[in-house]
Amino acid sequence: MKVNKLGAVISIFIPILLTLLIINFVYEMIPTPFQGLPIFLPLFFCPIGILLACISFKADKNGWSKIGLILNTVLFFTPFIWMIGGTALFGV
């Protein structure tokens, strides 16, 4: 597997894994000791995925790197939407 394709695959794998952690946090399917950490993990991991997707896109303009770039960019804003939505809806 080429390094460019590996970067694209990792850039898609990061938001999928983070989305699963957020869904698990919201619906509490599997009990974990993480109290709110999955909501803030995209702030740390999505820039890495965006960087990998950009490098992969510059080297080889395939569709997978575009998908990884879009997924990471959208998921990066999840903590902000979570905090603003919680304040707007619940007024805390």
HUBELRA-V10197 format. One record per residue. RES is the residue in one small letter. PSI is psi in degrees with one decimal (none if undefined). BURIAL is b if it has 16 or more other C-alpha atoms within 10 Angstrom, else e. Layout:
res->RES psi->PSI burial->BURIAL
res->RES psi->PSI burial->BURIAL
This chain:
res->m psi->132.0 burial->e
res->k psi->158.2 burial->e
res->v psi->-35.6 burial->e
res->n psi->-42.2 burial->b
res->k psi->-35.0 burial->b
res->l psi->-40.3 burial->e
res->g psi->-39.8 burial->b
res->a psi->-41.4 burial->b
res->v psi->-42.9 burial->b
res->i psi->-37.9 burial->b
res->s psi->-22.3 burial->b
res->i psi->-35.1 burial->b
res->f psi->-36.4 burial->b
res->i psi->-53.8 burial->b
res->p psi->-29.3 burial->b
res->i psi->-46.0 burial->b
res->l psi->-43.2 burial->e
res->l psi->-36.5 burial->b
res->t psi->-41.0 burial->b
res->l psi->-39.4 burial->e
res->l psi->-38.9 burial->b
res->i psi->-41.9 burial->b
res->i psi->-40.2 burial->e
res->n psi->-37.6 burial->e
res->f psi->-42.4 burial->b
res->v psi->-44.7 burial->e
res->y psi->-5.4 burial->e
res->e psi->50.1 burial->e
res->m psi->-44.6 burial->e
res->i psi->119.9 burial->e
res->p psi->130.8 burial->e
res->t psi->157.3 burial->e
res->p psi->0.3 burial->e
res->f psi->111.1 burial->e
res->q psi->84.4 burial->e
res->g psi->-4.0 burial->e
res->l psi->-38.6 burial->e
res->p psi->-25.1 burial->b
res->i psi->-34.9 burial->b
res->f psi->-5.7 burial->b
res->l psi->-33.3 burial->b
res->p psi->-26.3 burial->b
res->l psi->-26.9 burial->b
res->f psi->-36.8 burial->e
res->f psi->-28.9 burial->b
res->c psi->-36.3 burial->b
res->p psi->-33.0 burial->b
res->i psi->-43.2 burial->b
res->g psi->-38.0 burial->b
res->i psi->-42.4 burial->b
res->l psi->-44.8 burial->b
res->l psi->-40.3 burial->b
res->a psi->-39.1 burial->b
res->c psi->-42.7 burial->b
res->i psi->-42.6 burial->b
res->s psi->-36.4 burial->b
res->f psi->-38.0 burial->b
res->k psi->-35.5 burial->e
res->a psi->-41.0 burial->e
res->d psi->113.2 burial->e
res->k psi->65.8 burial->e
res->n psi->166.8 burial->e
res->g psi->-24.3 burial->e
res->w psi->-36.6 burial->b
res->s psi->-31.7 burial->b
res->k psi->-43.0 burial->b
res->i psi->-43.2 burial->b
res->g psi->-39.3 burial->b
res->l psi->-43.4 burial->b
res->i psi->-45.7 burial->b
res->l psi->-43.2 burial->b
res->n psi->-38.1 burial->b
res->t psi->-43.3 burial->b
res->v psi->-43.5 burial->e
res->l psi->-24.0 burial->b
res->f psi->-32.0 burial->b
res->f psi->0.5 burial->e
res->t psi->-46.3 burial->b
res->p psi->-36.1 burial->b
res->f psi->-41.6 burial->e
res->i psi->-38.4 burial->e
res->w psi->-46.6 burial->e
res->m psi->-44.1 burial->e
res->i psi->-41.3 burial->e
res->g psi->-40.0 burial->e
res->g psi->-38.9 burial->e
res->t psi->-40.8 burial->e
res->a psi->-38.3 burial->e
res->l psi->-39.2 burial->e
res->f psi->-10.7 burial->e
res->g psi->33.4 burial->e
res->v psi->none burial->e
